[in-house]
């Protein structure tokens, strides 16, 4: 009995989970943790952070081992004056040095003492880290806009489907009544056919909307990481006029910040090119042990060597490479300054236009709702008059078309208002 009870609780729990109703806030929260584009953006930040650690490791001492084991099939020789061995002056002899087998092992330690490019590299990586963090925030805003836009479009389609279902139900009732009247020879068949044509048009519109609804639901599931096999249910927004603007004053534009970081990188690049004129200095130490072997003479001996040193590398002339790099850097600086000014103007324009559109679409939604109320009233009155036989079917179909158009206008105004608000929030980097 206990097992059956636990099984029933599990089934009920599963049903509750699958029937979860999602509002916009929940969808945004799910996308924040499950969206793959957001995950990748955060991985970019983590990857660059590890690259900084790898670059920092380059400043630590390096210890290497080299083994060189070779057999001299022909022992190399060298030309020396014959007089060196008491021979005829002005003549030369070839002397072979070494033995057939040489086994050499070397351990070397190297440490950078001074390299002007190291600090530039660290600064560039730190600025790159900021770039990835800003790009992550931009991706977050982009994904949130996509989620919210898809959510609101689904709300609109859901309401439109509801309108169409109601309209089809009303037409079906009228057709049933008219079929009865036709059988009683009170009306001609054409009157019934006119309403059937209107009904088929409504059914076709409903099928098209449901196909679009399925596509948007599939997209929303991808955006928020929802199980594709589960049915998704959204909380009804009722096409209300309430605003989604939480804080429309806090301006946070990552696009401008990104250009600012690029200008800093440009500045650091100029410094790095200047530092390349300076020499670099490194310390090194090595120990070598070479074992020489000639089996024919049973000769074996080991020779040790060790040394310490400093190595100075200094490019005295690079063929004007750094000079031309600085020219490119200066042009890039001017380009970035112009681009930043242009983006600021464009985003200010987008913000201002979106703010105006919010007011326009809010008024449009209000007017459309009033028109829908009137169109619904006219349709019901025309329907009653049609049943009484005081108006024709053409009048009824006209009233129905006007009602449909009013319904469509309400849905369209709702979507336009939400899109204007999203555009405004995106332009100030403040989609929560």
PyMOL commands that set and color helices and strands:
alter all, ss='L'
color gray80, all
select helices_A, chain A and resi 2-18+24-34+36-57+82-85+116-183+189-224+254-275+295-297+321-388+393-427
alter helices_A, ss='H'
color red, helices_A
select strands_A, chain A and resi 21-22+62-71+77-81+92-96+101-114+233-234+280-294+299-313
alter strands_A, ss='S'
color yellow, strands_A
deselect
rebuild
show_as cartoon
